[in-house]
Amino acid sequence: MRAGTDGPFDRFTIEIAVTVRAGRREDLIYLDGWPGFDTPAHRQALRYYLQQHRLGEGAFLVADMGGIPVGQLFLWYLREDTELGDGHTVASITALRVWPGFRRRGIATRLAAVAERVAWQLGFRTLTIGTDIDNEKAHGLYRRWGYREFKRSTYEWDGRIFPQVCLRKALTGPAPGTQPETAGPRPTT
């Protein structure tokens, strides 16, 4: 290579609008191929979240940048472990992910804030979230959002059992001046 041609040639910052919206079938083309999440189990889970969203059993949210999802979150209304989501007053955040190149820019925070507003709007007053026991970065982020550990448990994923920290937060209502989101009907369980 010739001298002076190995860059960097320029560096600049651009602003790009990100919209949090309901997930759609066409999002799967992008979400299916995320690094580290491009497995059959993840692809099956994404389709399940989309189905549950359509049935009104949860809210599948994506952070959209120019038509391309750069973040995702699923809000369960009812979980098998009813301490995590009871279908009435307690809902649960899961599958919170942001594309690696867009992390540490507030996208996960915005997704979680929208999930909190949706949950409040549907009558839930407590949200839970879990993280692998050794994921201190996520645990710290959730604590900064106001979540506090209330138990440790396990979850099954792709035939394996993983230990997790479960955190919860009492919801206090939407922030003044925020627009309500529409995520789907409240479950009738």
URFENFEN-V193093 format. One record per residue. N is the residue number from 1. RES is the residue in one small letter. OMEGA is omega as a letter, one per 20 degrees, with the letter a starting at -180 (999 if undefined). BURIAL is # if it has 24 or more other C-alpha atoms within 12 Angstrom, else .. Layout:
N,RES,OMEGA,BURIAL
N,RES,OMEGA,BURIAL
//
This chain:
1,m,a,.
2,r,r,.
3,a,r,.
4,g,a,.
5,t,a,.
6,d,r,.
7,g,j,.
8,p,a,.
9,f,a,.
10,d,r,.
11,r,r,.
12,f,a,.
13,t,r,.
14,i,r,.
15,e,r,.
16,i,r,.
17,a,r,.
18,v,a,.
19,t,r,#
20,v,a,#
21,r,r,#
22,a,r,#
23,g,r,#
24,r,a,#
25,r,a,.
26,e,r,.
27,d,a,#
28,l,r,#
29,i,r,.
30,y,a,#
31,l,r,#
32,d,a,#
33,g,a,.
34,w,r,#
35,p,a,.
36,g,a,.
37,f,a,#
38,d,a,.
39,t,r,.
40,p,a,.
41,a,r,.
42,h,r,.
43,r,r,#
44,q,r,.
45,a,r,#
46,l,r,#
47,r,r,#
48,y,r,#
49,y,r,#
50,l,r,#
51,q,r,.
52,q,r,#
53,h,a,#
54,r,a,.
55,l,a,.
56,g,a,#
57,e,a,#
58,g,r,#
59,a,r,#
60,f,a,#
61,l,r,#
62,v,r,#
63,a,a,#
64,d,r,#
65,m,r,.
66,g,r,.
67,g,a,.
68,i,r,#
69,p,r,#
70,v,r,#
71,g,r,#
72,q,r,#
73,l,r,#
74,f,r,#
75,l,r,#
76,w,r,#
77,y,a,#
78,l,r,#
79,r,r,#
80,e,r,.
81,d,a,.
82,t,r,.
83,e,a,#
84,l,r,#
85,g,a,#
86,d,r,#
87,g,a,#
88,h,a,#
89,t,a,#
90,v,r,#
91,a,a,#
92,s,r,#
93,i,r,#
94,t,r,#
95,a,r,#
96,l,a,#
97,r,r,#
98,v,r,#
99,w,a,#
100,p,a,.
101,g,a,.
102,f,r,.
103,r,r,.
104,r,r,.
105,r,r,.
106,g,a,.
107,i,r,#
108,a,r,#
109,t,r,#
110,r,r,#
111,l,a,#
112,a,r,#
113,a,r,#
114,v,r,#
115,a,r,#
116,e,r,#
117,r,r,#
118,v,a,#
119,a,r,#
120,w,a,#
121,q,a,#
122,l,r,#
123,g,r,#
124,f,a,#
125,r,r,#
126,t,r,#
127,l,r,#
128,t,r,#
129,i,r,#
130,g,r,#
131,t,r,#
132,d,a,#
133,i,a,.
134,d,r,.
135,n,a,.
136,e,r,.
137,k,r,.
138,a,r,#
139,h,r,#
140,g,r,.
141,l,a,.
142,y,r,#
143,r,r,#
144,r,r,.
145,w,r,#
146,g,r,#
147,y,r,#
148,r,r,#
149,e,r,#
150,f,r,.
151,k,r,.
152,r,a,.
153,s,r,.
154,t,r,.
155,y,r,.
156,e,r,.
157,w,r,.
158,d,r,.
159,g,r,.
160,r,r,.
161,i,a,.
162,f,r,.
163,p,r,.
164,q,r,#
165,v,r,#
166,c,a,#
167,l,r,#
168,r,a,#
169,k,r,#
170,a,r,.
171,l,a,#
172,t,r,.
173,g,a,#
174,p,r,.
175,a,r,.
176,p,r,.
177,g,a,.
178,t,r,.
179,q,r,.
180,p,r,.
181,e,r,#
182,t,a,#
183,a,a,#
184,g,a,#
185,p,r,.
186,r,r,#
187,p,a,#
188,t,a,.
189,t,999,.
//
